[in-house]
Structure formats: structure tokens, C-alpha cells
């Protein structure tokens, strides 16, 4: 679904490792798939009600490169 929404925006799927500033969908044990922003050091930021949470993902389901 997101691939269709991103057509014409310059945001493309990344096939290599996630990089700083990329957006991604990761899999979590408790919540299932969630959207995150990739940060430095292999962690991601997840915006949730009342703030945000830093997460070290086990796996990426999909990553988009933001240029």
C-alpha cells in the first residue's frame, strides 16, 4: 500500500541496509508491524501516544530511502 502512496514523491524502496533518516516497517513481538524512522547505531524511533520510544529492531519488513 505505501509503495502506491509514495509514487512521485522521490521516496523509493531501499534494498540494502537501513540508513539514517529512512522510514521503515519493523516487526515487533507485542504489537506486530509498526512504522519507524531509522536513526544512528541500529536503533529506530517509534512515535507513540504521549511521546516516542527508541527500538532496536530484530528485522525490517520494508525500508524506504528518504533523499
Number of C-alpha atoms within 10 A of each C-alpha: 5 8 10 7 9 13 10 8 9 10 16 16 17 16 10 8 9 21 18 15 17 21 23 21 19 20 16 14 7 6 7 9 14 13 17 22 21 25 18 10 9 14 15 24 17 16 14 8 7 6 7 10 12 14 17 13 15 11 10 14 12 15 23 22 18 15 9
